[in-house]
Amino acid sequence: MASRKTIIVLRDKSADELRSREKDLREQLFKLRFQRATGRVENPMKVRHVRREIAQILTLLRAKDAGGGLEAMASGLPGKNKIPTTRKKKGKP
């Protein structure tokens, strides 16, 4: 899977390198959207891949800025911090 490979490579980069990559990807996304609007896009799935990589970079940057780095991301696994929900009682309202 390409996205796992991409995220592993991105984790090793510094925050400055990630911001630079994000800027390059945003420019590429702009060009791809323009090509799609004019009907000249060669690979329509490229837009999706670029958007996902931007999201991955933003996630990593947010984790690094939080101070915890990747450990902060790992502690936020689903199911650990569940908010209890109230259940409605059956019968009379």
N, C-alpha and C positions, 0 to 999 in steps of 0.2 A: 504494500500500500504506500503510495507516494507521500501522503500526508504525514505518516509516522516518520518516514525518513526525513522529511522537511523539518518537522518539529524537533527532531534530535539534533539536526544541524543548527537550527536557530537557537537552541538552548546554550550552545557553546559560544555564541557571539556576545559581545558587550552591548550595553544599552545604546551607545553611540552608533555602533554598526547596525543595530536593529532599527534605529530611527532613520538611518541612511537608506536601509533596504525598504522601509515603509514608504519613504518619499519616492524612491524609484518605482515601487509597485503602484503607487497612486497615479504616477504619470503614465505608467503602462496601462492601467485601468481606464484612464481618461481616453487614451488613444484607441483602446479596444472598443469602448462605448461609441466613440466617433465612427469607427469602422463599421460597427454593427448598425448604426443609424443610416449609414450610406450604403449598406449591403455588401461591403467588401471584406468582412471578417473571414479569415481563413479557418480558424478553429473556434467555434462558438463556446466550447467548454473552457477555453482559456480564461474567459471572464470569470467563471466560477472558481477556477483554481487560484486566480490572482486575489479575488475577494477573500477566499479562505485563508490564504497565506497572510494577508493583511490582518485578518482577525486573530490568527495565531500570534503574530508579532505583537499586536496590541495586548493580548492576554499575557504574554511573557513580560512585556514592559510594565504592565500594571503589577505583576507579581514581584518584579525586581524593585519597583518604586515603593512597594509596601514594606520593604525592608527584610522580609522573610525569604525572599528569593523563591526558589522552586519548592522549598520545604513548606512555604505558606500555601502553595497550590496543592500539595499533596495532603495537607491537613484538612482541606476543604472537600474531602470525598463525600459523595452523596450518602445520606443515611446517618451521618454522625451528629448533625445539628438539626434534627427534625423539630419542627414547631408543632406542639400538640394541638390538635384540632378538637373543637367541641362537637359532640354528636347530638343531634336532635333526639329527644325522647319520643318514643312511639306512643301513640294514644292521643290524649287531649293536648291541644296547643297551649 
